[in-house]
Amino acid sequence: MATKRSWQRVDGVLLLDKPSGMTSNDALQKARRLFSAAKAGHTGTLDPLATGLLPVCFGEATKFSSDLLDADKTYEADVLFGVTTDTGDAQGAVLEQRAVAFDRAALDAVLERFRGPISQIPPMYSALKRDGKPLYELARQGIEVERAARAVTIHELALLSFEGERCRLRVCCSKGTYIRTLAEDIGAALGCGAHLTALRRTVVGPLTLIGAATLDELAALDESARPLHLQAPDALLQTLPVVRLDADAATRFTHGNPVACEAAAGRCRVYGDEGRLLGLGDADAAGKLHPRRLVCA
């Protein structure tokens, strides 16, 4: 008889280097089991094809996971020109093959058109929903529906390498950007089409792949050594200003009451005088700090 798993409270952030061929949820659940964590979530999905940084939040850190959904992200993308697929990546069926007849100068000129604010039409093979159904389910049934264009921003689009029909790009972009769609649109602008052959996420907000671990590396560790790979829950909040409260103010704040604060108006991370994270607060122009999200002791 299988032993019933004993879930436990685990608080922290795991920088997971997701493998290709696995959904983000499958990677999350495997990581959760390795830590026997009672509560877990991630900060935004990666396509099954993609590898790289998937921050996994355990326990109290899940309260801040949504903050990274709005964060900028950086990817390295391998693009094959001359071939389009129905998914926009190498996992899809080939739709068309065309000759590739452009040089480095032509590619550089086209890339310039995709820097800064651009408009994208989300792909059918995406988790966006229409009438409660993910678009990818409709796509698998051969159904295509109209999608509204979205405004996104490409902060950086660097050509890392170019050889023949292939190139590698580094893309730093705003939330909601589809790198598959970007590759397809660049290929269309060059007149030959394109699709992604590989994608690796290297940065999410303030977090990078430095110190990230794979599932295999974690599984090979003794259970007692795995927590050494966890960062504190406030690793997700490093871009926010810090407010420190004395003992009396900290008590009032953690009980849901506003307290006096000299911080500039806006969201901030709040600590007690002993250095413990209390949660997130919103400072207003009148000098009051209002609790927004609190951490359990």
N, C-alpha and C positions, 0 to 999 in steps of 0.2 A: 504494500500500500504506500502511495506517495505521501511524503511528509508535507503537512500543511505549512505553507510559507508564513513566517511571522513578520508582518510589516511593521516598520518602526518609523519614528519621526526622524527625518533627515532634513536639515536646512542647509542650502547652499546652491552654488551654480557649477555645473559641470560643463567644461568646454569640450564638447564631443566632436571628433573628426568623423563625420558620417561616411560610410562606404557607399560606393555606387551600387545600384540594384536593390536598394532598400528604401522603403518609404520612411518619412520622418517619424511617423507614429510608431512603426515597428522598431526603429532605432531608439525612440523614447522608451518604449516598453521594455526593451532589452536592458537599457541602462537602469531603468527603475528596478528591475529584478536583481541586477548586480549589486545594487545598494540596499535592496529590500525597503525601498522608500515608500511610505504610505501615500504620499502625494507628490505628483510630478506633472510637469508641463514643459512645452518648449516655446521659443520666441518667434516662430515663423517657419513655415515648411520649406524644405528643399525638394525639388523633383527627385524621383527615384534615380534618374541618371546621374544627378549631381553628387559631388563629394564635398567635404569641407565642414566649415564651422556651423554646428548646430548647438547653440547654448541650451542646455537642459536645466530646468529649475526644479528644485526639490523643496518641499515644505513651505516655509515662509517666503522663500524667493519667488514662488509662483505668484505672489501678490504684485510683483513688479514685472512679470514677463510681458504684459501688454505694452509696457513702456518701450520695449525694443521693437515692437511691430512697426512703429513709426520711424525707426532709426534708419539712417543711410546704411547701405551695404556695399561691399566690394567683392567682385568676382574676377576669376580668370576663365575666359571662354575660348574654346577651340571651335573654329568655324570651317566648314567645308563648303566651298562655292561650287555652283553648277548643279547641285542636287537639292530638290525640295522634298519634304516629307509631310505627311498629314499631321504630325505632332509638332513639327518644327525642330525635332531633335533626332538622334540616331536610332531611337526606339520605335520610330514610326515607319509606315509604309512609304516607299518612294512614289512620289506623284509625277515628277518630271525631271529630266536630265537635259542640261543645256551646256553649250560650249562656254568656256571661261576665256575671255579675251580682254583683260585689263592689266595695267601695270601698277606699280607701287604708287605713282603719282595720282592715278585715278582713284585708287583706294583711299589715299590720304584725303583727297578732295571730298569724297563721299562721307568719310568718317566725320569731317568737320561739320557736315549738315546735321549730324545726330548728337552734337554736343550742346549742352544747355537744355532749356525747356523744349520738350518734344511731345507729340501726341502718339499714343499707341492704342490699337484695337486689341483687347485681350484675346488670347487664343481660345478656340473651342475646347482644346484639351487643357482645361484649367479647373480649379475648384470653385470658381465663381458659380453662383446659383441662379437659376431661372425657374420661377414657380416652385421653389423648394428643392429642385433637382440640380446637382452639380453639372456644369456644362460638359464635363468629360463623359458623363453617362449618356447624354444626348449625342455626343460625337461618336461614341461607340455604336450607337444605333443608326448612324448615318444621317443624323439630323443636325442641321446648322441653323442657328438663330442669329438675329442681328444683335450686335454688341456695340454699346456706345463707346466712343473713343475716350481715353483717359489722358489727363495731363500728368506727365512725369518729368523728372529732371535728371539728365546725365551729367554729373559733376565732372567726371573724368572718363575719357574714352581713348586709351593709349594702345597703339599698335606695338605689341611686344615682339612679334615675329611674323614674317610673310614669306611663303615659299610656294610658288606654283598656284595650286588651287586651295591652299590652306592658310589660315592665319590664326594667331592667338591675340586676344584682346584683354586688357584690364579695364573693367567697368566699375566705376563708383557711381551709385545711383540712389535716387529717392525710393521711398516705399512704393510698392505697387508696380515696379518696373519688371517686365518680363524679358529676360535675356534672350529667350528663344525668339520672341517677336522682334527684338532688336536685330538679331542675326538675320532673320528672314527679311526685314525691311532694308537692311544694308545690301543683302543679295539682290533684292528687287531693284534697288536704286542703281546697282551695277549692271542690271539687265540679264543676270544669269541665275538668280536665286541662290539660296544658301540654307544650311541648317547647322545646328549645334552638334558636335561630336563628343564634347566633354565640357563640363562646367564644374568649377571649384569655387566655393565661397570662402573668402579669406578674412573678412572683417564684417562684424555686425555692431553698429554703434561704436562703443569704446572697446569692444572685445575683439581679439585677434586669435589666430591659430597658435600663437606662442603658448606653449604649455598644454595644448589640446591633446587628448588621448583617444585612441580608437577603442572600439568595443573589445577587440581581441587583446589589446594591451591591458585593459581593465580586467578582463576575465582571467588573464594569466597571473594577476596579483593575488596575494592573500587578502581575504575579505577585510582584515584590519588595516591594510595599506591603502585601500581604495579611497577612503575619505581624504587622504592627503592630496587628491586631485580636485577637491572641491574648493571653490572660492566662496567668500562670504556673500550673503544675499545682496549687499550693497555694491557688489561688482557691476550690477546692472545700472547703477545710478551715478556713475562717476562723473557724468557731464553736468550734474545738478549742483548748485551751491549748497554749502553746509551751514546748518544752524545748530548751535549747541545750547542746551537748556540746563539751568540749574535743577536741583532735586525737586523743588516745589513746582516749578513750571513743567518739568517732565511728568510729574504725577498728574497735573491737571490735563496736560496734552494727551497722555495715554488713556485718560478717562473721557476723551472726546470733546474737551473744552478748548476754546481758543485761548492763546496766551500772548502776552506782549512780545514783540519781536522787532529788531532794528534792521532786518534783512530787506533788501530791495523786493518790491512786489514780484510775485511769481512762485513757481513751484520750487521746493527745496527738499533736501534730505535732512532729517532731524535726528540728533543724537542727544543722549543724556550726558551729564557731566562726567560719567565714568566711561564714556566712549561707546556705549551700546546703542546700536541703531534702534530708534523708536518708530520710524516710519517716514511717510511723505507728508509734507504740509504745504499749504498755500498761504503765502504772505500777501496781505492786502496793503493798499496805499495808506490805510489808517494806522499801520503798525501792529496789526494783529496777525497771528499765525494760526491758521485753521487746520485741524487734523484732516488728512485726506485718506491715508491708508496706514494702518497701524500694524506693528509687528508684535506677535505674542511672545512673551518672555519664555 
